[in-house]
Amino acid sequence: MDDFYVPTEQEIRGHRLRSQLTQGQAAKCCCVAQATWARWESGRNKMPPGLWKLFLIELKYKDDIEEVEEELPATSLDEITENWDKDYLNHLERG
């Protein structure tokens, strides 16, 4: 199994501060609570490699992501996924 890079607490904090984000804003980028982010920065917990990558992507494309989020209508997950099962069954029937 491949080893994945796990950032140090100094890297996590440094990237956040250079990006001028609060812990809460940085946490939002990774879809976690501010308390979770604080544990990563303090070294109490290790940040999962996939969320580190997500954070770096969010930082690089921050303006583009914000623009898309502003344009999207507020919808619930149920509204987004309500037709998925029907669409999948229709796809299977068509073969």
C-alpha positions in Angstrom: 0.0 0.0 0.0 1.2 3.5 -0.8 2.2 5.9 1.9 0.5 9.2 1.8 1.9 12.5 2.9 0.5 13.7 6.3 1.2 17.4 6.9 2.7 18.6 10.2 0.8 21.0 12.4 3.2 23.8 11.4 2.4 23.3 7.7 -1.3 23.3 8.4 -1.2 26.4 10.4 1.3 28.1 8.1 -0.8 27.5 4.9 -3.9 28.8 6.7 -2.2 31.9 8.0 -0.6 32.7 4.6 -4.0 32.4 3.0 -5.4 34.8 5.7 -8.1 32.3 6.8 -9.5 31.8 10.2 -9.6 28.3 11.6 -13.3 28.3 10.9 -12.9 29.3 7.3 -10.2 26.7 6.7 -12.3 24.1 8.4 -15.2 24.9 6.0 -12.8 24.3 3.0 -12.5 20.7 4.3 -16.1 20.2 5.4 -15.1 19.7 9.0 -15.8 21.5 12.3 -13.5 24.3 13.5 -12.7 22.1 16.6 -11.4 19.4 14.2 -9.2 22.0 12.5 -7.9 23.2 15.8 -6.9 19.6 16.8 -4.9 19.3 13.5 -3.1 22.6 14.1 -2.3 21.7 17.7 -1.0 18.2 16.7 -3.5 16.4 18.9 -4.8 14.6 15.7 -3.2 14.1 12.3 -4.9 15.6 9.3 -6.0 13.0 6.8 -3.9 13.2 3.6 -7.0 13.5 1.4 -8.3 16.5 3.3 -4.8 18.1 3.1 -5.0 17.7 -0.7 -8.5 19.1 -0.7 -7.4 22.1 1.4 -4.5 22.8 -1.0 -6.9 22.6 -4.0 -9.4 24.9 -2.3 -6.6 27.4 -1.7 -5.4 27.3 -5.3 -8.9 27.6 -6.8 -10.5 29.6 -4.0 -11.9 32.4 -6.2 -13.3 29.9 -8.8 -14.9 27.8 -6.0 -16.5 30.8 -4.4 -17.9 31.9 -7.7 -19.5 28.5 -8.4 -20.9 28.3 -4.8 -22.5 31.7 -5.3 -24.2 30.6 -8.5 -25.6 27.4 -7.2 -29.1 27.4 -5.7 -29.4 26.3 -2.2 -30.7 22.7 -2.3 -30.8 19.8 0.1 -29.0 16.6 -0.5 -32.4 14.9 -0.9 -33.3 17.2 -3.8 -30.0 16.6 -5.5 -30.2 12.8 -5.2 -33.9 12.1 -5.5 -33.8 10.9 -9.1 -30.5 9.0 -8.9 -32.1 5.6 -8.2 -34.6 6.0 -11.0 -31.9 7.2 -13.5 -29.7 4.2 -12.5 -32.6 1.7 -13.0 -33.5 3.2 -16.4 -29.8 2.9 -17.4 -29.8 -0.8 -16.5 -33.0 -1.4 -18.4 -31.5 0.2 -21.5 -28.5 -2.0 -21.1 
